[in-house]
Amino acid sequence: MPTGRHAPQSQLAISCACGRGAALAFVASVTLKIEIASDGETATLRLCGQIDQDHLHAIETELRRYRPRLVFDLAEATLVDRAVVQFLAARAGEGVELVNCPRYIREWITKERDL
């Protein structure tokens, strides 16, 4: 078990700790998996699968839990809807870092900001 601060346990936890900090994963719905890794300073939420408007509440819950330093890793995000793109654009504007963001999502975020 790692030492230092780590992500709180959840009844929905299905993953285990790794590296420094802890990683938790839980299923927000059938199409989205959120993996959380924290080193005590920065939390990375890895969003995997299809993300739609129905998932935003679960993502916002984790966002509030892990502020102020937060990263969204979108390497395994396969499909998003407009509400998610608007959400990501707003969070990026608040300082949440988007890493491994698929090109189509990054371009869509840029277009949404220009509207």
C-alpha positions as CSV (number, residue, x, y, z in Angstrom):
1,M,0.0,0.0,0.0
2,P,1.4,3.4,-0.9
3,T,2.2,6.0,1.7
4,G,1.1,9.6,1.8
5,R,-2.3,11.1,0.9
6,H,-4.4,9.0,-1.5
7,A,-7.8,9.0,-3.0
8,P,-10.5,8.1,-0.6
9,Q,-12.0,4.6,-0.7
10,S,-15.4,4.3,-2.4
11,Q,-17.9,1.5,-2.3
12,L,-17.7,1.6,-6.1
13,A,-13.9,1.1,-6.1
14,I,-12.9,-1.7,-8.5
15,S,-9.2,-0.9,-9.0
16,C,-6.2,-0.9,-6.7
17,A,-3.4,1.4,-5.7
18,C,-0.3,1.8,-7.8
19,G,2.8,3.9,-7.8
20,R,2.8,6.9,-5.5
21,G,-0.6,7.8,-4.3
22,A,-3.6,5.7,-5.1
23,A,-5.7,4.8,-8.1
24,L,-9.4,4.2,-7.9
25,A,-11.7,3.3,-10.7
26,F,-15.5,3.3,-10.7
27,V,-18.1,2.9,-13.3
28,A,-20.4,6.0,-13.7
29,S,-22.5,4.1,-16.2
30,V,-22.1,1.3,-18.7
31,T,-20.1,3.5,-21.2
32,L,-17.8,5.5,-19.0
33,K,-15.0,4.5,-16.6
34,I,-13.2,7.0,-14.4
35,E,-9.8,6.0,-13.1
36,I,-8.4,8.3,-10.4
37,A,-4.8,8.6,-9.5
38,S,-3.5,11.1,-7.0
39,D,0.1,11.8,-5.7
40,G,-1.2,14.1,-2.9
41,E,-0.8,17.2,-5.0
42,T,-2.3,16.5,-8.3
43,A,-5.2,14.2,-9.2
44,T,-5.5,12.7,-12.6
45,L,-9.0,11.6,-13.7
46,R,-8.6,9.3,-16.7
47,L,-11.9,9.3,-18.6
48,C,-12.3,6.1,-20.6
49,G,-15.0,5.2,-23.1
50,Q,-18.0,7.1,-24.3
51,I,-18.8,10.2,-22.3
52,D,-22.1,12.0,-22.6
53,Q,-24.2,14.6,-20.7
54,D,-25.5,11.9,-18.3
55,H,-22.0,11.4,-17.0
56,L,-21.2,15.0,-16.1
57,H,-22.6,14.8,-12.6
58,A,-20.2,12.0,-11.7
59,I,-17.3,13.8,-13.2
60,E,-18.2,17.1,-11.4
61,T,-18.4,15.2,-8.1
62,E,-14.8,13.9,-8.6
63,L,-13.7,17.4,-9.8
64,R,-14.9,18.9,-6.5
65,R,-13.2,16.2,-4.5
66,Y,-9.8,16.7,-6.1
67,R,-9.5,20.4,-6.6
68,P,-7.4,22.6,-6.8
69,R,-4.8,20.7,-9.0
70,L,-6.6,18.5,-11.5
71,V,-5.8,16.8,-14.8
72,F,-8.3,15.1,-17.2
73,D,-6.5,12.4,-19.2
74,L,-8.6,11.7,-22.3
75,A,-6.4,9.1,-24.0
76,E,-9.2,6.5,-23.9
77,A,-12.1,8.8,-24.5
78,T,-13.8,7.3,-27.6
79,L,-16.9,9.5,-28.1
80,V,-18.2,12.7,-26.5
81,D,-21.3,14.8,-27.0
82,R,-21.6,18.6,-27.3
83,A,-22.5,19.0,-23.6
84,V,-19.2,17.2,-22.6
85,V,-17.2,19.4,-25.0
86,Q,-18.7,22.5,-23.5
87,F,-18.0,21.1,-20.0
88,L,-14.3,20.3,-20.9
89,A,-13.9,23.8,-22.4
90,A,-15.2,25.4,-19.3
91,R,-13.0,23.3,-17.0
92,A,-10.0,24.0,-19.1
93,G,-10.8,27.7,-18.8
94,E,-10.8,27.2,-15.0
95,G,-7.3,25.7,-15.1
96,V,-8.0,21.9,-15.4
97,E,-5.4,20.5,-17.6
98,L,-6.5,18.3,-20.5
99,V,-3.9,15.7,-21.5
100,N,-3.9,13.1,-24.2
101,C,-6.9,14.8,-25.7
102,P,-8.0,13.3,-29.0
103,R,-7.6,15.7,-31.9
104,Y,-11.3,15.9,-32.8
105,I,-12.2,16.8,-29.2
106,R,-9.5,19.5,-29.0
107,E,-10.7,21.0,-32.3
108,W,-14.3,20.8,-31.2
109,I,-13.4,22.6,-27.9
110,T,-11.7,25.3,-29.9
111,K,-14.8,25.7,-32.1
112,E,-17.1,25.9,-29.1
113,R,-14.9,28.7,-27.5
114,D,-15.2,30.6,-30.8
115,L,-19.0,30.6,-30.8
